[in-house]
Amino acid sequence: MKFSDIKLTDIGNTVHMVGAVYADSSGGGFYFSFPSAGGEGADPVHVEMTLDDWKALLRQADLVETEVLAQRADGEE
């Protein structure tokens, strides 16, 4: 999956952090899932990301921008 397949405004709104991934000096990885009332979730999906994708993700996760859907008084969008 590519980062562009994810709607950016979903991050922090409907797409939430559920764990953390760490690596040790030998390159081994560890996934720590956060406890949840619902128990284990589905297997994570690997998302291919560029440096610009990471910048967008971190900005969105920090600000949690939302999309405003509104109509003008005359009914036009």
C-alpha positions as CSV (number, residue, x, y, z in Angstrom):
1,M,0.0,0.0,0.0
2,K,1.2,3.5,-0.7
3,F,0.8,6.5,1.6
4,S,-1.2,8.2,-1.1
5,D,-3.8,5.5,-0.8
6,I,-4.7,6.8,2.7
7,K,-6.8,10.0,3.1
8,L,-4.6,12.3,5.0
9,T,-7.4,13.8,7.1
10,D,-8.3,10.3,8.3
11,I,-5.0,10.2,10.3
12,G,-5.9,11.1,13.9
13,N,-9.6,11.1,13.1
14,T,-10.5,7.5,12.0
15,V,-6.9,6.1,11.7
16,H,-5.3,5.9,15.1
17,M,-2.0,4.9,16.6
18,V,-2.2,1.4,18.0
19,G,1.4,0.7,18.8
20,A,5.1,1.5,18.3
21,V,7.9,-0.2,16.3
22,Y,11.5,-0.1,17.6
23,A,14.7,-1.5,16.1
24,D,17.8,-2.5,18.0
25,S,21.5,-2.0,16.9
26,S,21.5,-5.4,15.1
27,G,18.6,-4.4,12.9
28,G,16.0,-6.5,14.7
29,G,12.6,-5.0,15.0
30,F,10.0,-5.0,17.8
31,Y,6.3,-4.2,17.5
32,F,4.6,-3.1,20.8
33,S,0.8,-3.0,20.5
34,F,-1.0,-0.7,22.9
35,P,-3.5,-2.5,25.1
36,S,-7.1,-2.1,23.9
37,A,-10.5,-3.0,25.2
38,G,-11.2,-4.9,21.9
39,G,-8.1,-7.0,22.1
40,E,-5.9,-7.7,19.1
41,G,-6.7,-6.0,15.9
42,A,-6.0,-7.0,12.3
43,D,-2.5,-7.5,11.1
44,P,-0.8,-4.2,10.2
45,V,-0.4,-3.2,6.6
46,H,3.0,-2.1,5.4
47,V,2.8,1.4,3.9
48,E,5.5,2.5,1.5
49,M,6.5,6.1,2.3
50,T,8.8,8.7,0.9
51,L,10.4,11.5,3.0
52,D,7.7,13.9,1.9
53,D,5.1,11.3,3.0
54,W,6.7,11.1,6.4
55,K,6.6,14.9,6.7
56,A,2.9,14.9,5.8
57,L,2.1,12.1,8.3
58,L,4.0,13.8,11.2
59,R,2.4,17.2,10.5
60,Q,-1.1,15.6,10.4
61,A,-0.5,13.5,13.5
62,D,0.7,16.6,15.3
63,L,-2.1,19.0,14.1
64,V,-4.9,16.6,13.3
65,E,-6.3,18.7,10.5
66,T,-9.9,18.2,9.6
67,E,-11.8,18.7,6.4
68,V,-14.7,21.2,6.7
69,L,-17.7,20.4,4.6
70,A,-20.1,23.4,4.4
71,Q,-22.5,25.0,2.1
72,R,-23.0,28.7,1.5
73,A,-26.3,30.3,2.5
74,D,-27.4,30.1,-1.1
75,G,-26.8,26.3,-1.1
76,E,-23.6,26.3,-3.2
77,E,-20.6,24.3,-1.9
